[in-house]
């Protein structure tokens, strides 16, 4: 089950299909991993909430685009939670010349792949993860987010 909660109404105002797009991107990412349809909760929130989560759980007192929180193994097969900051995501989309819809889909796919155990700490890991993202996003009709160096993420 994919649960999407819109905590910051700016998401719905800027992209009325935000909930549908987030859910579809999460399902596509899970399908690419043959992970079935385990549970993921996606919180579409504001920069302040993500800043607080980032400070509490990662020791970084600043907002970021997406945070992933893997869940421990559980009988409900809940993989974990994602939190996306509207202001950061909207700014990045503008700066990178992308639609908010495409950037949202990309960041949800990126976050779900983290929940499935993928990472981008080293160059080889980053290349592999970006390849998975490109493949999933192509299936959703989203252009390559890494074309011309666009769409890069902060690395933890």
TIRO-22091 format. One record per residue: residue number from 1; x, y, z of N, C-alpha, C, O in turn. Coordinates in Angstrom, 2 decimals, padded with zeros to 5 digits. Example, Ala and Ser with C-alpha at 12.3 -4.5 7.8 and 13.67 -1.06 7.14 Angstrom:
BEGIN
1, 013.19, -005.69, 007.80, 012.30, -004.50, 007.80, 013.20, -003.30, 007.80, 014.24, -003.32, 008.46
2, 012.85, -002.25, 007.08, 013.67, -001.06, 007.14, 012.90, 000.03, 007.87, 013.41, 001.14, 008.04
This chain:
BEGIN
1, 000.84, -001.17, 000.00, 000.00, 000.00, 000.00, 000.89, 001.25, 000.00, 001.85, 001.35, 000.77
2, 000.56, 002.16, -000.85, 001.27, 003.44, -000.91, 000.34, 004.49, -000.32, -000.75, 004.74, -000.84
3, 000.78, 005.10, 000.76, -000.01, 006.14, 001.41, 000.67, 007.48, 001.15, 001.85, 007.65, 001.44
4, -000.08, 008.42, 000.60, 000.46, 009.76, 000.34, -000.33, 010.75, 001.18, -001.55, 010.83, 001.10
5, 000.40, 011.51, 001.98, -000.23, 012.55, 002.79, 000.30, 013.90, 002.33, 001.51, 014.13, 002.31
6, -000.61, 014.80, 001.97, -000.23, 016.16, 001.58, -000.41, 017.04, 002.81, -001.53, 017.43, 003.16
7, 000.70, 017.34, 003.46, 000.69, 018.17, 004.65, 000.78, 019.66, 004.30, 000.21, 020.50, 005.00
8, 001.50, 019.97, 003.21, 001.62, 021.36, 002.75, 000.76, 021.51, 001.50, 001.07, 020.93, 000.46
9, -000.30, 022.29, 001.61, -001.23, 022.47, 000.49, -000.59, 023.12, -000.73, -001.18, 023.12, -001.80
10, 000.62, 023.68, -000.57, 001.32, 024.25, -001.73, 001.55, 023.18, -002.79, 001.54, 023.47, -003.99
11, 001.75, 021.94, -002.36, 001.93, 020.85, -003.32, 000.69, 020.72, -004.21, 000.81, 020.71, -005.44
12, -000.48, 020.63, -003.60, -001.71, 020.46, -004.38, -002.03, 021.69, -005.21, -002.57, 021.57, -006.31
13, -001.72, 022.86, -004.69, -001.98, 024.09, -005.44, -001.10, 024.17, -006.68, -001.56, 024.57, -007.75
14, 000.17, 023.80, -006.54, 001.12, 023.90, -007.65, 000.99, 022.72, -008.63, 001.22, 022.88, -009.83
15, 000.64, 021.56, -008.10, 000.52, 020.36, -008.94, -000.67, 019.54, -008.42, -000.51, 018.71, -007.53
16, -001.86, 019.78, -008.99, -003.06, 019.11, -008.51, -002.99, 017.58, -008.55, -003.72, 016.90, -007.82
17, -002.11, 017.03, -009.39, -001.98, 015.56, -009.49, -000.88, 015.03, -008.58, -000.45, 013.89, -008.74
18, -000.40, 015.83, -007.63, 000.75, 015.45, -006.81, 000.58, 014.09, -006.15, 001.48, 013.26, -006.19
19, -000.57, 013.85, -005.54, -000.80, 012.57, -004.87, -000.74, 011.40, -005.85, -000.09, 010.39, -005.58
20, -001.42, 011.54, -006.97, -001.45, 010.49, -007.99, -000.05, 010.25, -008.57, 000.36, 009.10, -008.74
21, 000.68, 011.32, -008.86, 002.03, 011.19, -009.42, 002.98, 010.52, -008.43, 003.79, 009.67, -008.82
22, 002.90, 010.90, -007.17, 003.77, 010.30, -006.16, 003.46, 008.81, -006.01, 004.38, 007.99, -005.96
23, 002.19, 008.47, -005.94, 001.80, 007.06, -005.80, 002.27, 006.25, -007.01, 002.82, 005.16, -006.85
24, 002.06, 006.77, -008.20, 002.46, 006.05, -009.41, 003.96, 005.86, -009.50, 004.43, 004.80, -009.91
25, 004.72, 006.88, -009.12, 006.18, 006.78, -009.16, 006.67, 005.76, -008.15, 007.59, 004.99, -008.43
26, 006.06, 005.74, -006.97, 006.46, 004.76, -005.94, 006.16, 003.34, -006.42, 006.99, 002.44, -006.25
27, 005.00, 003.12, -007.00, 004.65, 001.79, -007.50, 005.60, 001.35, -008.61, 006.02, 000.20, -008.66
28, 005.93, 002.27, -009.51, 006.84, 001.94, -010.61, 008.22, 001.57, -010.06, 008.84, 000.62, -010.54
29, 008.70, 002.30, -009.08, 010.00, 001.99, -008.48, 009.97, 000.63, -007.79, 010.90, -000.16, -007.93
30, 008.89, 000.35, -007.06, 008.77, -000.96, -006.40, 008.71, -002.08, -007.42, 009.35, -003.12, -007.25
31, 007.94, -001.88, -008.48, 007.84, -002.90, -009.53, 009.19, -003.17, -010.17, 009.49, -004.32, -010.51
32, 010.01, -002.15, -010.33, 011.33, -002.32, -010.95, 012.25, -003.18, -010.10, 013.21, -003.77, -010.60
33, 011.96, -003.25, -008.82, 012.78, -004.01, -007.88, 012.17, -005.38, -007.60, 012.67, -006.14, -006.77
34, 011.10, -005.68, -008.31, 010.37, -006.92, -008.05, 010.09, -007.03, -006.56, 010.13, -008.11, -005.97
35, 009.80, -005.89, -005.98, 009.58, -005.82, -004.54, 008.11, -005.98, -004.19, 007.74, -005.88, -003.02
36, 007.28, -006.22, -005.18, 005.86, -006.30, -004.89, 005.32, -004.92, -004.55, 005.88, -003.91, -004.97
37, 004.27, -004.89, -003.81, 003.67, -003.61, -003.44, 003.71, -003.44, -001.93, 002.68, -003.25, -001.28
38, 004.92, -003.49, -001.40, 005.09, -003.25, 000.02, 004.66, -001.83, 000.35, 004.48, -001.00, -000.54
39, 004.50, -001.58, 001.61, 004.02, -000.28, 002.04, 005.10, 000.79, 002.04, 006.24, 000.56, 002.44
40, 004.72, 001.95, 001.57, 005.55, 003.15, 001.62, 004.62, 004.30, 001.97, 003.52, 004.42, 001.42
41, 005.06, 005.15, 002.88, 004.32, 006.35, 003.20, 005.10, 007.54, 002.67, 006.30, 007.66, 002.90
42, 004.41, 008.41, 001.94, 005.04, 009.59, 001.34, 004.38, 010.83, 001.94, 003.17, 011.01, 001.85
43, 005.19, 011.67, 002.54, 004.72, 012.92, 003.13, 005.17, 014.07, 002.24, 006.36, 014.31, 002.07
44, 004.20, 014.77, 001.67, 004.49, 015.97, 000.88, 004.28, 017.15, 001.82, 003.15, 017.51, 002.14
45, 005.37, 017.73, 002.24, 005.33, 018.72, 003.31, 006.10, 019.98, 002.92, 006.37, 020.20, 001.75
46, 006.44, 020.78, 003.90, 007.13, 022.04, 003.63, 008.60, 021.96, 004.05, 009.05, 020.98, 004.66
47, 009.33, 023.00, 003.72, 010.77, 023.03, 004.00, 011.06, 022.95, 005.50, 012.01, 022.28, 005.91
48, 010.25, 023.62, 006.31, 010.52, 023.64, 007.75, 010.39, 022.25, 008.36, 011.20, 021.86, 009.20
49, 009.39, 021.52, 007.95, 009.21, 020.15, 008.48, 010.38, 019.26, 008.06, 010.90, 018.50, 008.88
50, 010.80, 019.35, 006.79, 011.92, 018.53, 006.33, 013.22, 018.99, 007.01, 014.07, 018.16, 007.33
51, 013.37, 020.29, 007.22, 014.54, 020.78, 007.94, 014.60, 020.16, 009.33, 015.66, 019.70, 009.77
52, 013.47, 020.13, 010.03, 013.43, 019.56, 011.38, 013.75, 018.06, 011.36, 014.49, 017.57, 012.21
53, 013.20, 017.35, 010.40, 013.49, 015.90, 010.27, 014.96, 015.67, 009.94, 015.60, 014.77, 010.48
54, 015.49, 016.49, 009.05, 016.89, 016.38, 008.64, 017.81, 016.64, 009.84, 018.81, 015.95, 010.02
55, 017.47, 017.64, 010.64, 018.27, 017.96, 011.83, 018.18, 016.83, 012.86, 019.19, 016.44, 013.44
56, 016.99, 016.32, 013.07, 016.79, 015.29, 014.09, 017.45, 013.96, 013.71, 018.08, 013.32, 014.55
57, 017.30, 013.55, 012.46, 017.74, 012.21, 012.08, 019.07, 012.15, 011.33, 019.70, 011.10, 011.28
58, 019.50, 013.27, 010.75, 020.76, 013.26, 010.00, 021.76, 014.27, 010.53, 022.89, 014.34, 010.05
59, 021.36, 015.06, 011.53, 022.27, 016.05, 012.10, 022.58, 017.20, 011.18, 023.58, 017.89, 011.36
60, 021.73, 017.42, 010.17, 021.93, 018.53, 009.23, 020.75, 019.49, 009.34, 019.64, 019.17, 008.93
61, 020.99, 020.65, 009.90, 019.94, 021.62, 010.18, 019.64, 022.47, 008.95, 019.90, 023.68, 008.93
62, 019.11, 021.81, 007.93, 018.73, 022.50, 006.69, 017.71, 021.64, 005.96, 017.68, 020.42, 006.12
63, 016.88, 022.28, 005.15, 015.94, 021.48, 004.35, 016.68, 020.82, 003.19, 017.73, 021.29, 002.76
64, 016.13, 019.75, 002.70, 016.65, 019.05, 001.53, 015.45, 018.61, 000.71, 014.31, 018.72, 001.17
65, 015.67, 018.11, -000.48, 014.53, 017.78, -001.34, 013.74, 016.57, -000.86, 012.51, 016.63, -000.75
66, 014.44, 015.47, -000.56, 013.74, 014.25, -000.13, 014.55, 013.56, 000.95, 015.78, 013.50, 000.89
67, 013.86, 013.03, 001.93, 014.47, 012.21, 002.97, 013.81, 010.84, 002.92, 012.60, 010.72, 002.72
68, 014.62, 009.80, 003.11, 014.13, 008.42, 003.14, 014.39, 007.83, 004.52, 015.48, 007.98, 005.08
69, 013.38, 007.18, 005.05, 013.49, 006.55, 006.36, 013.12, 005.07, 006.23, 011.94, 004.72, 006.33
70, 014.11, 004.20, 006.02, 013.81, 002.76, 005.91, 013.24, 002.23, 007.23, 013.68, 002.60, 008.32
71, 012.26, 001.36, 007.12, 011.67, 000.73, 008.30, 012.41, -000.58, 008.57, 012.92, -001.21, 007.65
72, 012.46, -000.99, 009.84, 013.00, -002.32, 010.12, 012.05, -003.37, 009.55, 010.88, -003.09, 009.29
73, 012.56, -004.57, 009.36, 011.68, -005.65, 008.86, 010.45, -005.73, 009.74, 010.52, -005.61, 010.97
74, 009.30, -005.93, 009.10, 008.05, -005.97, 009.84, 007.05, -006.85, 009.12, 007.17, -007.05, 007.91
75, 006.06, -007.38, 009.82, 005.11, -008.31, 009.20, 004.20, -007.66, 008.17, 003.60, -008.35, 007.34
76, 004.10, -006.34, 008.20, 003.25, -005.64, 007.23, 003.99, -005.33, 005.94, 003.40, -004.81, 004.99
77, 005.30, -005.64, 005.88, 006.14, -005.36, 004.71, 006.20, -003.88, 004.38, 006.31, -003.49, 003.21
78, 006.13, -003.05, 005.42, 006.26, -001.60, 005.22, 007.75, -001.30, 005.02, 008.56, -001.54, 005.92
79, 008.10, -000.76, 003.84, 009.51, -000.47, 003.53, 010.01, 000.76, 004.26, 011.18, 000.81, 004.66
80, 009.15, 001.75, 004.44, 009.59, 002.97, 005.10, 008.83, 004.18, 004.63, 007.78, 004.08, 004.00
81, 009.39, 005.34, 004.97, 008.71, 006.61, 004.73, 009.61, 007.56, 003.93, 010.84, 007.50, 004.01
82, 008.97, 008.42, 003.17, 009.65, 009.50, 002.45, 009.02, 010.82, 002.88, 007.83, 010.89, 003.17
83, 009.83, 011.86, 002.91, 009.34, 013.22, 003.15, 009.96, 014.13, 002.09, 011.17, 014.13, 001.90
84, 009.12, 014.89, 001.41, 009.58, 015.81, 000.37, 009.20, 017.23, 000.74, 008.07, 017.49, 001.15
85, 010.16, 018.15, 000.59, 009.98, 019.56, 000.94, 009.53, 020.35, -000.30, 010.24, 020.41, -001.30
86, 008.35, 020.94, -000.21, 007.81, 021.67, -001.36, 008.74, 022.77, -001.86, 009.05, 022.81, -003.05
87, 009.18, 023.65, -000.99, 009.97, 024.80, -001.42, 011.26, 024.39, -002.12, 011.59, 024.94, -003.17
88, 011.97, 023.44, -001.54, 013.23, 022.96, -002.15, 012.93, 022.33, -003.50, 013.61, 022.61, -004.48
89, 011.92, 021.46, -003.55, 011.60, 020.76, -004.80, 011.15, 021.73, -005.89, 011.56, 021.60, -007.04
90, 010.32, 022.69, -005.54, 009.84, 023.66, -006.52, 010.99, 024.52, -007.04, 011.08, 024.79, -008.24
91, 011.88, 024.94, -006.14, 013.04, 025.74, -006.56, 013.95, 024.94, -007.48, 014.38, 025.44, -008.52
92, 014.25, 023.70, -007.10, 015.11, 022.86, -007.94, 014.50, 022.64, -009.32, 015.20, 022.71, -010.33
93, 013.20, 022.38, -009.37, 012.54, 022.17, -010.65, 012.70, 023.41, -011.54, 013.03, 023.30, -012.72
94, 012.46, 024.59, -010.97, 012.61, 025.84, -011.74, 014.05, 026.00, -012.22, 014.29, 026.27, -013.40
95, 015.01, 025.83, -011.30, 016.42, 026.01, -011.65, 016.89, 025.02, -012.71, 017.76, 025.35, -013.52
96, 016.33, 023.83, -012.71, 016.75, 022.80, -013.64, 015.88, 022.76, -014.89, 016.09, 021.91, -015.76
97, 014.92, 023.66, -014.99, 014.07, 023.73, -016.18, 013.16, 022.53, -016.34, 012.89, 022.09, -017.46
98, 012.69, 021.99, -015.23, 011.81, 020.82, -015.23, 010.44, 021.21, -014.71, 010.28, 022.24, -014.06
99, 009.46, 020.38, -015.02, 008.17, 020.58, -014.39, 008.24, 020.05, -012.96, 009.02, 019.15, -012.67
100, 007.42, 020.61, -012.09, 007.35, 020.09, -010.74, 006.89, 018.64, -010.75, 007.35, 017.84, -009.94
101, 005.99, 018.31, -011.65, 005.50, 016.93, -011.75, 006.64, 015.96, -012.01, 006.76, 014.95, -011.33
102, 007.48, 016.27, -012.98, 008.60, 015.37, -013.30, 009.61, 015.30, -012.16, 010.14, 014.23, -011.86
103, 009.86, 016.43, -011.52, 010.83, 016.43, -010.41, 010.28, 015.63, -009.23, 011.02, 014.88, -008.59
104, 008.99, 015.78, -008.94, 008.35, 015.00, -007.88, 008.48, 013.51, -008.17, 008.87, 012.74, -007.30
105, 008.16, 013.11, -009.39, 008.26, 011.69, -009.75, 009.69, 011.19, -009.59, 009.91, 010.10, -009.06
106, 010.65, 011.97, -010.04, 012.05, 011.58, -009.92, 012.44, 011.39, -008.45, 013.04, 010.38, -008.10
107, 012.10, 012.35, -007.61, 012.51, 012.27, -006.22, 011.81, 011.14, -005.47, 012.40, 010.55, -004.56
108, 010.58, 010.83, -005.83, 009.90, 009.69, -005.22, 010.58, 008.40, -005.65, 010.83, 007.53, -004.82
109, 010.89, 008.25, -006.92, 011.60, 007.06, -007.39, 012.94, 006.96, -006.66, 013.30, 005.88, -006.18
110, 013.66, 008.05, -006.58, 014.95, 008.08, -005.90, 014.80, 007.62, -004.44, 015.56, 006.78, -003.96
111, 013.82, 008.17, -003.75, 013.60, 007.82, -002.36, 013.20, 006.37, -002.17, 013.69, 005.71, -001.26
112, 012.32, 005.85, -003.02, 011.90, 004.45, -002.91, 013.08, 003.53, -003.17, 013.21, 002.50, -002.51
113, 013.94, 003.87, -004.13, 015.12, 003.03, -004.37, 016.02, 003.00, -003.14, 016.62, 001.97, -002.83
114, 016.12, 004.13, -002.43, 016.85, 004.12, -001.15, 016.20, 003.14, -000.18, 016.90, 002.38, 000.49
115, 014.88, 003.16, -000.09, 014.17, 002.25, 000.82, 014.40, 000.79, 000.44, 014.34, -000.10, 001.29
116, 014.66, 000.55, -000.84, 014.92, -000.82, -001.32, 016.39, -001.21, -001.15, 016.78, -002.32, -001.50
117, 017.20, -000.30, -000.60, 018.58, -000.63, -000.29, 019.62, -000.05, -001.22, 020.81, -000.32, -001.04
118, 019.22, 000.73, -002.20, 020.18, 001.35, -003.11, 020.75, 002.62, -002.49, 020.11, 003.26, -001.66
119, 021.97, 002.96, -002.92, 022.59, 004.17, -002.40, 023.47, 004.78, -003.49, 023.65, 004.19, -004.55
120, 024.01, 005.97, -003.23, 024.86, 006.67, -004.19, 026.06, 007.28, -003.50, 026.50, 008.38, -003.84
121, 026.59, 006.56, -002.54, 027.75, 007.07, -001.79, 029.01, 007.08, -002.65, 029.77, 008.06, -002.62
122, 029.24, 006.03, -003.40, 030.40, 005.97, -004.27, 029.99, 006.14, -005.72, 028.81, 006.07, -006.05
123, 030.97, 006.37, -006.58, 030.67, 006.60, -008.00, 029.97, 005.41, -008.64, 029.02, 005.59, -009.40
124, 030.42, 004.19, -008.34, 029.79, 003.00, -008.93, 028.35, 002.85, -008.47, 027.47, 002.55, -009.26
125, 028.13, 003.07, -007.16, 026.76, 003.00, -006.63, 025.88, 004.07, -007.26, 024.73, 003.82, -007.64
126, 026.43, 005.28, -007.38, 025.66, 006.38, -007.95, 025.28, 006.09, -009.40, 024.15, 006.32, -009.82
127, 026.23, 005.57, -010.16, 025.96, 005.25, -011.56, 024.87, 004.18, -011.67, 023.97, 004.29, -012.51
128, 024.95, 003.16, -010.84, 023.96, 002.09, -010.87, 022.57, 002.61, -010.47, 021.57, 002.30, -011.12
129, 022.53, 003.41, -009.41, 021.25, 003.94, -008.94, 020.64, 004.89, -009.97, 019.43, 004.84, -010.22
130, 021.46, 005.75, -010.56, 020.96, 006.66, -011.58, 020.43, 005.90, -012.79, 019.44, 006.31, -013.39
131, 021.07, 004.80, -013.14, 020.58, 003.97, -014.24, 019.20, 003.40, -013.93, 018.33, 003.38, -014.80
132, 019.01, 002.93, -012.71, 017.69, 002.43, -012.30, 016.66, 003.55, -012.35, 015.54, 003.34, -012.84
133, 017.03, 004.72, -011.86, 016.10, 005.85, -011.88, 015.70, 006.18, -013.32, 014.52, 006.37, -013.61
134, 016.68, 006.25, -014.20, 016.38, 006.57, -015.60, 015.40, 005.58, -016.21, 014.46, 005.96, -016.90
135, 015.62, 004.29, -015.94, 014.77, 003.24, -016.51, 013.34, 003.36, -015.98, 012.39, 003.29, -016.76
136, 013.19, 003.54, -014.68, 011.85, 003.66, -014.10, 011.15, 004.90, -014.64, 009.99, 004.85, -015.03
137, 011.86, 006.01, -014.66, 011.27, 007.27, -015.11, 010.91, 007.23, -016.59, 009.90, 007.80, -017.00
138, 011.72, 006.56, -017.40, 011.40, 006.43, -018.83, 010.06, 005.71, -018.99, 009.25, 006.06, -019.85
139, 009.82, 004.70, -018.15, 008.56, 003.98, -018.19, 007.37, 004.85, -017.81, 006.24, 004.55, -018.19
140, 007.63, 005.91, -017.07, 006.58, 006.86, -016.67, 006.48, 008.04, -017.64, 005.65, 008.92, -017.45
141, 007.33, 008.05, -018.67, 007.33, 009.15, -019.63, 008.04, 010.39, -019.14, 007.80, 011.49, -019.65
142, 008.92, 010.23, -018.14, 009.67, 011.36, -017.59, 011.04, 011.40, -018.25, 011.73, 010.38, -018.28
143, 011.46, 012.56, -018.77, 012.78, 012.67, -019.41, 013.91, 012.36, -018.42, 013.74, 012.46, -017.20
144, 015.06, 012.00, -018.96, 016.25, 011.68, -018.17, 016.58, 012.86, -017.26, 016.92, 013.94, -017.75
145, 016.48, 012.67, -015.94, 016.73, 013.79, -015.02, 018.20, 014.15, -014.89, 018.54, 015.19, -014.33
146, 019.07, 013.28, -015.40, 020.50, 013.53, -015.28, 021.12, 014.06, -016.58, 022.33, 014.23, -016.66
147, 020.30, 014.32, -017.57, 020.81, 014.87, -018.83, 021.45, 016.22, -018.56, 020.89, 017.05, -017.83
148, 022.59, 016.44, -019.12, 023.32, 017.71, -019.00, 023.59, 018.07, -017.54, 023.65, 019.25, -017.19
149, 023.75, 017.05, -016.69, 024.09, 017.31, -015.29, 022.95, 017.79, -014.44, 023.16, 018.15, -013.28
150, 021.74, 017.81, -014.99, 020.60, 018.26, -014.21, 020.13, 017.14, -013.27, 020.37, 015.96, -013.53
151, 019.48, 017.52, -012.22, 018.84, 016.55, -011.35, 019.76, 015.88, -010.36, 019.37, 014.90, -009.73
152, 020.98, 016.39, -010.19, 021.87, 015.76, -009.23, 021.35, 015.99, -007.82, 020.70, 017.00, -007.54
153, 021.65, 015.03, -006.94, 021.19, 015.09, -005.56, 022.34, 015.40, -004.65, 023.50, 015.13, -004.96
154, 022.01, 015.98, -003.51, 023.01, 016.10, -002.47, 023.34, 014.69, -002.02, 022.45, 013.86, -001.85
155, 024.62, 014.42, -001.83, 025.00, 013.11, -001.32, 025.23, 013.24, 000.17, 025.89, 014.17, 000.64
156, 024.68, 012.27, 000.92, 024.82, 012.35, 002.38, 026.26, 012.33, 002.82, 026.54, 012.40, 004.02
